[in-house]
Amino acid sequence: MNIPFVLLITLLCGVNFIGMPLQGRRDVLERVRSYIEEKEPTWKLDRKEEENDGQVFHWRSDKQRVTVSIVTFSSEDETKTHLSKQLIMVPVHYKSKINKLGDEAFLYQSAGTKTCMLLIRKETVFIQVNADECADAEKFAKHIIKSIEK
């Protein structure tokens, strides 16, 4: 059996193709989940889904919803590139750039609605937060960033 050397090393070292160790990614995602559960006891994790190099968390509180997508990368440059691609993929221009929320953050919100989307880069982590209320999106984003900094 002839396994390519790069694939063999990747499997043996427990490193994904983007480069962040699998255990490091799991640690980040687990910290995020437990931090939000601790800080927001009225919000319940409805479900979570595996994403290529991260996870999507679906949170509920009464009739409100927040969806958080977190993807990890091996370098800040890769994360910057991913954020840039995401900004281009959204068919409308962002409403505002938010200072003091991660390393870079952008708010998308249609006029006359309460729902919004945040696209955030913090170190080697890309975060997308979609929420029924912008206040909830910002609150969850701050929790995520705090949990990453731990």
N, C-alpha and C positions, 0 to 999 in steps of 0.2 A: 504494500500500500504506500503510495507516494503522496504525502501531505505537503503542500507548499510550506516552506520554512516560516514565513511570516504568519501564516494561519496557525501553525503549530506553536510558535512562541506566544501568539495572542491567546490561544486557548490555555496554555500552561501558566501564563502570567496573570490570567484573569483580567485582561485589559480589553475594553471594547475597541471597535475600529476607530472611534474618534479619539481614544487615548486615555480617557479618565478611567482609573481602576474601578471595576465593578463594585467593590466594597465601598469605595469613596462615594460613588453615586448613590448607592443604597443608604449610606449614612446621611447624606444630605436630604434625601427624600423622606427618610424616617424622622429626622429632626424637624422638618417642615410640618409633617403630619401631626406629630405629638405636640409641637409648640402651638399650632392652631387649636388643637383639641383642648389644651390647657388654658389658652387665653380666651377662647370663644366657646364656652360650654353649652351655649344655646344652639350652636351650629353643629350639625351632625354630618359626618362623612357618609354620603349616600352611596357612592361607589368610586373606585379608582380603576384606571386603565393603564396598561403598559404602553409606553410610546417608545419609538426607536431608542432613544438614549435618555429617557426620563419617564415621567408619569403624568397622567391627568387626574386631578382630584375634583370630584363633584360634591359640593357642600350645599346643605339646605338648612334653612331656619324658617319655620312656618311656611310662608309663601315666597320667601326670598331665595335666590340661588346665586352661587358663586362657583365658577369653574376655573381651576388653576392648572395650567400646563407648565411643567418645569422640565427643561432639557439641559443637560450638563455637557461641557466641552473640556478639552484638555488645555486650551489656552484662551486668554482674553481676546486675542486677535480672531480666533475662530468664532467666539461668542459675538464679537462686534460684527463680523461678516454675516452671521445668522440674523442678528437684529436688523441689519441693513436690508437683507433680503425680505424679511417679514414686513418692513416698512414699505417696501416697493410693492409687495403682493396685495396690500390692503388697497381697495379701489378708490378710497378717498384720502385726502390729506389729514394728518393728525390735527386735533383741535389745539393742543398745546404740548410743549415740552415741560416736564416736571423736574424741578431741581430738588435735590436732597432726597431722592427716592432711587436708591441704587446708584450705579455709575452713570446710567442713562435711562430715562423713562419718557414714554410718550403716551398721551391720553387721546383716545378716539371716543367721540360722543356725537351722535346726531342731534341736531337742533330739536328741541321740544321733547326729548326723551330723558329718562333717568338712567337707562342702561348705558354701560360704557365698557371699553376695553383698554387695558393698560399693557404696553409692551415694555419690558424692563430688562436691563442687563446689569448683573451684579457679579463682578469678577468673572468666573468661568461658567456662570449660570444664566440661562435665558428664562425669563418668566413671562407668561401671558396670563392675565387675569380678566375674565369676563364676568360681569355682575349686573344684576337687576338694578342696583343702586350704586352710584359712583362712590359714595361714602364707604360702602362695604368693600368695593374693589380696592380702594386706597388702604383701608384698614388691613385687609388680607395681605396686600403687597408689603406693608410695613412689617407684619408678622413674619412673612417669608424671609425678608431681608435680615431681620433680627436673628432668625434661626440659622441662616447661612453664616452670619458673623460669629456665631458661637464656636 
